[in-house]
Amino acid sequence: METAFRQHALTERTLLPQAELTYQSALASYQTGNVDFATLLDAQRQIRQLRLSLLSYELEQRVRVVELERLVGAEL
């Protein structure tokens, strides 16, 4: 569970903001003709993948909480 928390925090606080900056840069470069459309799409795909990863980490955290609740016989 702790690993899922750390991965979630890293993705949310570091990786996703970096990916969003990369996308903004790619968009500006695409608008000026400096990069192709595939580069722009790849930057957007990276953001979507990171958001999907965030959901996966949240699911993992919730599953672990349920497992802990079962072990101790109470709701946390």
N, C-alpha and C positions, 0 to 999 in steps of 0.2 A: 504494500500500500504506500509505503514511504517513497518507493521508487516512482510510482505513478504520480505522487505529489510533486516530486522534484522534476520529473519530465514535463509535467503540466506547467509548472512555474517557468522552466527554461523556455518552453515553446511560447507561452503567453507573453513573457516579459522580454525575451531576446529574439527568438527566431521569427516569430510573426511580425513584430515591428520591422525587423530587417527585411523580410520578404515584402512587406508593404512599401518600404522605401525603394526597394529594387523595382517593384512594379511601377511606382510613380516615375522613377528614372527611365524605365523602359518606355512608358507611355509618352513622356516628353521627347525621348529620342525617336520614337516611332512617328510622332507628329512632325518632327523636323526632317524625317527621312533618313536618320542615322542607323536605325535598326529595322529588321524586317518584322512582319506580323507574327511570325513563329516565336520570336524572342518575347514579344509582348504576351502571347498566349502562354508561354512557358512560365513567365513570371506570375501570371494569374493562376496557373495550375499549381504552382508552389504554395500560394496563399491558401487555395482550397484544400490542398493536401495537409497543410499545417492545421487548418481549422478542423479537418476530419480527425487528425491526431489528437487534438484537444478533446474532442468528443470521446474518443477511444480511452484516453486517460481518465476522463470523468467517469466513464462506465466502469473501468477497472477499479477506481476508488470506491464506487458504490457497491460493487460486487464484494469487495474486501470488507466493507462495513457490514454488509449482510452476513458474511461468513463469521465475522467477530460476534455479531449479535446472536447467531446460532450457538456459538461456542459458550458464550456467557449466559445465554438464556434470557436476554433482555434487549430492549431497544436502546441504541446509543444515540 
